């Protein structure tokens, strides 16, 4: 189904501001969001070299990676196109928690790890992962932060190896049980069938 596009209108405004900024402050960039109705890149308008695009991965499937799930097809295609047409760089605003309840089990460890590898492969310049921002902790927050931070620096590392490394170093006598728990939860959204959910799933 064809829908009206709004992105070009905003981007032309941003480009005009960026052109004026560049004349007075060369080297400074303007950033804008390709967010919800603005996620799809325009057919003709292109961002100026001093315009950075941030693409939030919102309301797509969080349980599976961008390149392994049909529910993420639109996001994947839009992101790849933004990377093709944006000389100023594309950045990701991702989500790694259930916003219905920050303490809910939310098996997105492998999905986010797969996304980080995918983002690196297509040339994304930076990633921010938004999780619990109102309480000190949430579902496996320290474990997820460790694994995802390592992959941001070294996307070639294996997620399973990082999970094992963290569990052995952090959980002490409970290491094997915690690794089994995480692996079981992650497997549950893939087998025997794919279970889809976004960051607002309850």
C-alpha positions as CSV (number, residue, x, y, z in Angstrom):
1,X,0.0,0.0,0.0
2,X,1.4,3.4,-1.0
3,X,1.4,6.1,1.7
4,X,2.2,9.7,1.5
5,X,5.8,10.6,2.3
6,X,6.7,13.4,4.7
7,X,10.4,12.9,5.0
8,X,11.5,15.0,2.0
9,X,9.6,18.1,3.3
10,X,11.4,18.0,6.7
11,X,14.7,17.1,5.1
12,X,14.6,20.1,2.8
13,X,14.1,22.3,5.8
14,X,17.0,20.6,7.6
15,X,19.2,21.0,4.5
16,X,18.5,24.7,4.3
17,X,19.4,25.2,7.9
18,X,22.5,23.0,7.4
19,X,23.6,25.1,4.4
20,X,23.4,28.3,6.4
21,X,25.1,26.7,9.4
22,X,27.9,25.4,7.2
23,X,28.6,28.9,5.8
24,X,29.2,30.3,9.3
25,X,30.4,27.2,11.2
26,X,32.1,24.8,8.8
27,X,32.5,21.3,10.2
28,X,29.5,21.5,12.4
29,X,26.7,19.0,11.6
30,X,22.9,19.1,12.1
31,X,21.1,15.9,13.2
32,X,17.5,14.9,12.6
33,X,15.4,11.8,13.2
34,X,13.9,9.4,10.7
35,X,11.2,8.5,13.2
36,X,7.9,6.6,12.7
37,X,6.2,8.4,9.7
38,X,9.6,9.8,8.8
39,X,11.5,6.5,8.8
40,X,11.3,6.0,5.0
41,X,13.9,7.9,3.1
42,X,12.8,10.3,0.4
43,X,12.8,9.3,-3.2
44,X,14.8,12.3,-4.5
45,X,15.9,14.6,-1.7
46,X,19.3,13.8,-0.2
47,X,20.8,14.9,3.1
48,X,23.6,17.5,2.8
49,X,27.1,16.3,3.8
50,X,26.7,18.1,7.2
51,X,23.4,16.4,8.0
52,X,23.4,13.3,10.2
53,X,20.3,11.0,10.2
54,X,19.3,9.1,13.4
55,X,17.0,6.2,12.7
56,X,15.1,4.8,15.7
57,X,14.2,1.1,15.6
58,X,10.7,1.7,17.0
59,X,7.7,-0.6,16.8
60,X,9.5,-3.3,14.9
61,X,10.2,-6.8,16.2
62,X,12.7,-6.6,19.1
63,X,13.0,-10.3,19.6
64,X,14.8,-11.0,16.3
65,X,17.5,-9.2,14.4
66,X,16.8,-6.7,11.6
67,X,18.0,-9.2,8.9
68,X,16.4,-12.4,10.3
69,X,12.8,-11.4,10.7
70,X,10.1,-10.4,8.2
71,X,8.6,-8.1,10.7
72,X,11.8,-6.0,10.5
73,X,11.8,-5.9,6.7
74,X,10.7,-2.3,6.3
75,X,13.1,-1.1,8.9
76,X,16.0,-3.0,7.3
77,X,15.3,-1.7,3.8
78,X,14.8,1.9,5.1
79,X,18.0,1.8,7.0
80,X,20.0,0.4,4.2
81,X,18.7,3.2,1.9
82,X,19.5,5.9,4.5
83,X,23.1,4.5,4.6
84,X,23.4,4.8,0.9
85,X,22.2,8.4,0.6
86,X,23.6,10.0,3.8
87,X,27.2,11.2,3.5
88,X,27.0,12.8,7.0
89,X,26.4,9.4,8.6
90,X,23.5,7.4,9.9
91,X,23.1,6.7,13.6
92,X,20.7,4.3,15.4
93,X,18.5,4.8,18.4
94,X,17.6,1.3,19.5
95,X,15.5,-0.2,22.3
96,X,16.6,-3.0,24.6
97,X,13.8,-3.4,27.2
98,X,10.0,-3.7,27.6
99,X,8.5,-0.3,28.3
100,X,5.4,-2.0,29.7
101,X,7.5,-3.1,32.7
102,X,11.3,-2.7,32.9
103,X,11.6,-5.8,35.1
104,X,9.8,-8.2,32.6
105,X,12.0,-10.9,31.1
106,X,12.7,-9.5,27.6
107,X,14.8,-11.9,25.5
108,X,16.5,-9.5,23.1
109,X,20.1,-10.2,23.9
110,X,20.8,-12.1,20.6
111,X,18.6,-9.9,18.5
112,X,20.4,-6.7,19.6
113,X,23.8,-8.5,19.1
114,X,22.7,-9.5,15.6
115,X,21.6,-5.9,14.9
116,X,25.0,-4.5,16.1
117,X,26.8,-6.7,13.7
118,X,24.3,-5.8,10.9
119,X,24.7,-2.0,11.6
120,X,28.5,-2.4,11.5
121,X,28.3,-4.2,8.1
122,X,26.1,-1.6,6.4
123,X,28.2,1.4,7.7
124,X,26.1,2.8,10.6
125,X,28.3,5.3,12.4
126,X,26.9,5.0,15.9
127,X,24.3,3.2,18.1
128,X,22.5,4.3,21.3
129,X,20.5,1.6,23.1
130,X,17.7,3.0,25.3
131,X,16.7,0.7,28.2
132,X,15.5,1.4,31.7
133,X,15.8,5.0,32.5
134,X,13.7,5.3,35.7
135,X,15.1,2.6,38.1
136,X,18.5,1.3,39.0
137,X,18.0,-2.1,37.2
138,X,16.0,-4.1,34.7
139,X,16.0,-7.5,33.0
140,X,19.6,-8.7,32.9
141,X,20.7,-5.1,32.4
142,X,24.4,-5.6,33.5
143,X,24.8,-8.8,31.3
144,X,23.2,-7.1,28.3
145,X,25.3,-4.0,28.7
146,X,28.5,-6.0,28.8
147,X,27.7,-8.1,25.8
148,X,26.4,-5.2,23.7
149,X,29.3,-2.9,24.6
150,X,31.9,-5.5,23.6
151,X,30.1,-6.0,20.3
152,X,30.1,-2.3,19.6
153,X,33.9,-2.3,19.8
154,X,34.4,-5.8,18.3
155,X,31.4,-6.9,16.2
156,X,33.3,-10.0,15.0
157,X,33.1,-11.6,18.5
158,X,30.6,-14.4,19.1
159,X,27.6,-13.5,21.3
160,X,27.6,-17.0,23.0
161,X,31.2,-16.6,24.0
162,X,30.6,-13.2,25.5
163,X,27.5,-14.6,27.4
164,X,29.6,-17.4,28.8
165,X,32.5,-15.1,29.7
166,X,30.2,-12.7,31.6
167,X,28.3,-15.4,33.4
168,X,31.5,-17.1,34.6
169,X,33.0,-13.8,35.8
170,X,29.9,-12.2,37.3
171,X,27.5,-14.8,38.8
172,X,30.0,-17.0,40.6
173,X,28.4,-20.3,41.7
174,X,25.2,-19.5,39.8
175,X,27.1,-19.0,36.5
176,X,26.0,-22.2,34.8
177,X,22.4,-21.8,35.9
178,X,22.2,-18.2,34.7
179,X,23.7,-19.1,31.3
180,X,21.1,-21.8,30.9
181,X,18.4,-19.4,31.9
182,X,19.4,-16.8,29.4
183,X,19.9,-19.4,26.6
184,X,16.5,-20.9,27.3
185,X,14.7,-17.5,27.2
186,X,16.5,-16.6,24.0
187,X,15.6,-19.9,22.3
188,X,12.0,-19.6,23.4
189,X,11.3,-16.7,21.0
190,X,12.7,-18.7,18.1
191,X,11.7,-22.3,18.7
192,X,9.4,-24.1,18.1
193,X,8.2,-21.0,16.2
194,X,9.1,-17.3,16.0
195,X,7.5,-15.2,18.6
196,X,7.4,-11.5,17.6
197,X,7.2,-8.6,20.0
198,X,8.3,-5.0,20.2
199,X,9.5,-2.8,23.1
200,X,5.9,-2.1,24.2
201,X,5.0,-5.8,24.6
202,X,3.5,-6.7,28.0
